[in-house]
């Protein structure tokens, strides 16, 4: 419940800001940035769920992983919708020109395309249909996260400290997928869980 509530709050604040003219002097840009950043935050949180279970034995994290991933896709879709709708008036020619002329737009578009099949196949039914291929397909989420970080970095241009922080988090979570690191962290987590209290 907390995950669902927390995921909707940013969107409610954006809509409220738009309706009350409190979303900075450039509301479209502000809405674009906020939806994109929220998508990235939720994506990183979804990637953190498996390590939380592996290292610390926090199994509830696995129960919210799918929801976090779908909310990340929702915000990414809204982010893209604002870009093509409010910025470019749903003009296909202008949108394509922007995507291929601006490197941050091209990388962001690629990240969104990678997230689309992951969102579509996130159900248990698709897991059964795809079998082992489902796991291989959903590993693309890491590539999507890396591209999202690059998109964010190229978009802000000047102060890239925040995008680089997200990049470090994504690379750290990706490193935890490597078998030697995963085994080492699992062992560390086991010792942490069984250490004496006090």
C-alpha positions in Angstrom: 0.0 0.0 0.0 2.8 2.4 0.9 4.5 1.8 -2.4 1.4 2.6 -4.4 0.7 5.7 -2.4 4.3 6.9 -2.7 4.3 6.3 -6.4 1.2 8.4 -7.0 2.2 11.4 -4.9 4.7 12.9 -7.4 2.1 12.8 -10.2 -0.6 14.4 -7.9 1.9 17.2 -7.0 2.7 17.8 -10.7 -1.0 18.0 -11.6 -1.7 20.3 -8.7 1.2 22.5 -9.7 -0.1 22.7 -13.2 -3.6 23.5 -12.2 -2.6 26.2 -9.7 0.2 27.7 -11.9 2.8 26.9 -9.2 5.0 24.7 -11.4 7.8 27.2 -12.0 7.8 29.8 -14.9 8.3 26.9 -17.4 5.7 24.4 -16.3 6.1 22.0 -19.3 9.9 21.8 -18.7 9.3 21.3 -15.0 6.7 18.5 -15.6 9.1 16.8 -18.0 12.0 16.9 -15.6 9.9 15.7 -12.7 8.3 12.8 -14.5 11.6 11.7 -15.9 13.4 11.9 -12.5 10.5 10.0 -10.8 10.7 7.3 -13.5 14.5 6.9 -12.8 14.0 6.8 -9.0 11.4 4.1 -9.3 13.5 2.2 -11.7 16.5 2.2 -9.4 14.3 1.2 -6.5 12.9 -1.8 -8.5 16.5 -2.9 -9.3 17.4 -2.7 -5.6 14.7 -5.2 -4.6 16.6 -8.3 -5.4 19.8 -7.3 -3.6 17.7 -6.3 -0.6 16.4 -9.9 -0.5 19.8 -11.5 -1.4 21.9 -9.6 1.1 19.6 -8.8 3.9 16.9 -11.4 3.5 14.2 -8.7 3.1 11.7 -10.8 1.2 8.9 -8.1 1.2 11.1 -6.2 -1.4 10.4 -8.9 -3.9 6.7 -8.4 -3.6 6.9 -4.7 -4.6 9.5 -5.1 -7.4 6.9 -5.5 -10.2 4.8 -2.6 -9.0 7.9 -0.3 -8.8 8.9 -1.3 -12.3 5.4 -0.7 -13.7 5.2 2.7 -12.0 8.7 3.5 -13.5 7.3 2.7 -16.9 4.2 4.8 -16.2 6.2 7.9 -15.4 8.5 7.2 -18.4 5.4 7.1 -20.6 4.1 10.3 -19.2 7.5 11.9 -19.6 7.5 10.9 -23.3 3.9 12.0 -23.7 4.7 15.5 -22.5 7.7 15.6 -24.8 5.8 14.6 -28.0 2.5 16.2 -27.0 3.1 19.5 -25.2 6.6 20.2 -26.6 6.0 19.1 -30.2 2.2 19.0 -30.6 2.1 15.3 -31.6 3.7 16.3 -34.9 5.5 13.0 -36.1 8.0 14.9 -38.3 9.1 17.3 -35.6 9.3 14.6 -33.0 11.5 12.4 -35.2 13.7 15.4 -36.0 14.1 16.1 -32.3 14.9 12.5 -31.5 17.6 12.2 -34.1 19.0 15.7 -33.7 19.3 15.7 -29.9 21.4 12.9 -28.5 19.7 13.0 -25.1 16.3 12.5 -26.8 17.6 9.6 -28.8 19.0 7.8 -25.8 15.9 8.5 -23.8 13.7 7.2 -26.6 15.8 4.0 -26.7 15.4 3.5 -22.9 11.7 3.9 -23.2 11.5 1.4 -26.0 13.4 -1.1 -23.9 11.0 -0.6 -21.0 7.9 -1.2 -23.2 8.2 -5.0 -23.7 9.3 -5.4 -20.1 6.1 -3.7 -18.9 3.9 -5.8 -21.3 5.5 -9.1 -20.2 5.5 -8.4 -16.5 2.5 -10.6 -15.8 2.6 -14.2 -14.5 1.0 -15.3 -17.7 3.9 -14.0 -19.8 6.4 -15.5 -17.3 4.9 -18.9 -18.0 4.8 -18.4 -21.8 8.3 -17.2 -22.1 9.9 -19.6 -19.5 13.7 -19.0 -19.3 13.5 -16.4 -22.0 11.5 -14.2 -19.6 14.5 -13.8 -17.3 16.9 -13.0 -20.2 14.4 -10.5 -21.6 14.0 -8.7 -18.3 17.7 -8.3 -17.8 17.4 -5.5 -20.4 16.1 -3.4 -17.5 19.7 -2.7 -16.6 20.5 -1.5 -20.1 17.4 0.7 -19.9 18.5 2.1 -16.6 22.0 2.9 -17.9 20.5 4.6 -20.9 18.1 6.6 -18.7 21.1 7.8 -16.6 22.9 8.9 -19.8 19.8 10.6 -21.0 19.5 12.5 -17.7 23.3 13.4 -17.8 23.1 14.8 -21.3 19.9 16.6 -20.6 21.1 18.6 -17.6 24.5 19.4 -19.3 26.1 21.5 -16.5 25.7 20.1 -13.0 25.9 16.4 -13.6 26.5 15.3 -9.9 22.9 14.0 -9.4 22.9 12.0 -12.7 26.3 10.6 -11.8 25.0 9.5 -8.4 22.2 7.6 -10.1 24.7 6.1 -12.5 26.8 4.9 -9.5 23.7 3.3 -8.0 22.8 1.5 -11.2 26.4 0.3 -11.7 26.5 -0.9 -8.1 23.3 -2.8 -8.5 24.5 -4.3 -11.8 27.7 -5.4 -10.1 25.6 -7.3 -7.5 24.3 -9.4 -10.4 27.8 -10.8 -11.0 28.0 -14.3 -9.5 31.2 -13.8 -7.4 29.9 -10.5 -6.0 26.4 -12.0 -5.4 27.9 -14.9 -3.5 30.1 -12.7 -1.4 27.2 -10.3 -0.6 24.9 -13.3 0.2 27.5 -14.6 2.7 27.9 -11.2 4.2 24.1 -10.9 4.4 23.9 -14.2 6.1 26.4 -13.2 8.8 24.6 -9.9 9.2 21.2 -11.7 9.8 22.7 -14.1 12.3 24.8 -11.8 14.3 24.0 -11.6 18.1 21.7 -8.9 19.1 23.1 -6.1 21.3 
